[in-house]
Amino acid sequence: MVIFDCEKKDGIAELISSKASVVFDSQLITSANPDATKSIASLLTIDNPNQIDLFYLDAILASTGWNKNDDVFDKFETWKAKRTPIDKPFNFMHDGNDIIGHITSSIVVSQEGKIVGDDTPLDDIPENFDVLVSSVIYKKWPEENRTEEISEIIKEIGEGKWFVSMECLFPSFDYAVIDEAGNQYTITRNEHTSFLTKHLRVYGGTGVYQNHKIGRLLRDFTFCGKGLVNQPANPRSIIFNDSIIFNGSEASVKMFSETEGKNTMSDEKLETKISDLEKQIASLTEENKTLKAQAEEEAKQGYEDKIAALEAEITTIKAQLSEKETTVAELQKSSEEANKALASKEEELNKIKTEMIVASRTNKLTQAGLSTEEVATVLAKWQSVDEAMFDEVVTLHAEAKKNCAKKDEMKEECSKSSDELEDDKAAADTPATVEVAEEPNDKSLATEGENPEEAKAQTLEVTKAGLRKLFKTTRNKKQ
């Protein structure tokens, strides 16, 4: 069920949702041995007759028009729902857990007593008609006391003390309006007319708005069950039995006779009720014209007010949007300039940082003993590594330089020893006199306090050590 804003503001939203179903009542008749020529009940077909554990009964389930609750049944909506009662449950006092039977058949009957077939064209459907149903009540129950209770109810049905109350579900509704002259109108329920909902009797209203009678016209409803009750809502609450005669030519309904203990409702009493209802309808017809015009005017005014408010709101929003767009453009321009300046500064900073790193690393490599060309090569090769790794690279190069220096010293010493060896060999090949170094005459050439003999021996020992190293080096090379 759609709930409109106006209904929410009126505080009846929950009430509307909780009352998406209605009930309406009719008095019962038994259907045993109907007189096919006199009784409307005989129009119904009993597919499974004469069962000793079933009690058969008939009723006018619904009628087109208004009921006592101001629920209105349009002829086309009722026609669509005419077959929906079949096979639905029959309960006691609308208690869904207390099922006492079920509905077996359903037909449409004009108020003149004629069956309106399912194939009747829509244009030929009478304005007023009844939905007539047959039902059964289960007479036998496992519990003896339950069987006795049902027997008592069946007896009271024959005495006219019980009615049937049809249960109906519907997803939406419109407004049926009758003016003071008795003219009838339908007003579609929507956002602009929903203010009328609070005036409906079912939602706490009086059923009248500006002297117009308002009813709830049900849309797309479905008969969903039937209850046995003791108070009817349908003004056509009549009882059928085997002696009832429906005389369409006299525009009246023949009611019960006194046969089999059943009460009788006279034609005069029924016609009085119908007349009172017709007068009530006629008194509201004229009122509907004013209500319809006012509803249309209120709806129109509501549209105009909303349009004006929306246009004003749109103008304000456009102005705010324009102002914000200007501000956004200015901010965007400032942002772009700031980003450019930031990029320039970052580039300058990165350049300085790079120069500092290169200077620091150059210094480290220079201290490690690398030449200018070697420094340039190492910087180019390892420029992307962090400082920790670069320090390791410097350490490795420093160690390599030290090792190379040691090798150069050894190489130079070996070269000197080799030259001395060649000289010794040449001397050996040429006879010569070995000269022994004399003690220097100039005492100043000797170290003070040093014994000349010890100095001589020391010099000879150094020479011997060099020769041994040279021989060893030469032997290793040959090997």
Secondary structure, 3 states (H helix, E strand, C coil): CCCCHHHHHCCCHHHHHHCCEEEEEEECEECCCCCCCCCHHHHCCCCCCCCCCEEEEEEEEEECEECCCCEEECHHHHHHCCCCCCCCEEEECCEEEEEEEEEEEEEEEECCCCECCCCCCHHHCCCCEEEEEEEEEECCCCCHHHHHHHHHHHHHHHCCCCEEEEEEECCEEEEEEECCCCCEEEECCCCCCHHHHHHCHHHCCCCEECCEEEEEEEECCEEEEEEEECCCCCCCCCCCCCCCCEEHHHCEECCCCCHHHCCCCCHHHHHHHHHHHHHHHHHHHHHHHHHHHHHHHHHHHHHHHHHHHHHHHHHHHHHHHHHHHHHHHHHHHHHHHHHHHHHHHHHHHHHHHHHHHHHHHHHHHHHCCCCHHHHHHHHHHCCCCCHHHHHHHHHHHHHHHHHHHHHHHHHHHHHHHHHHHHHHHHHHHCCCCCCCCCCCCCHHHCCCCCCHHHHHHHHHHHHHHHHHHHHHHHHHHHC
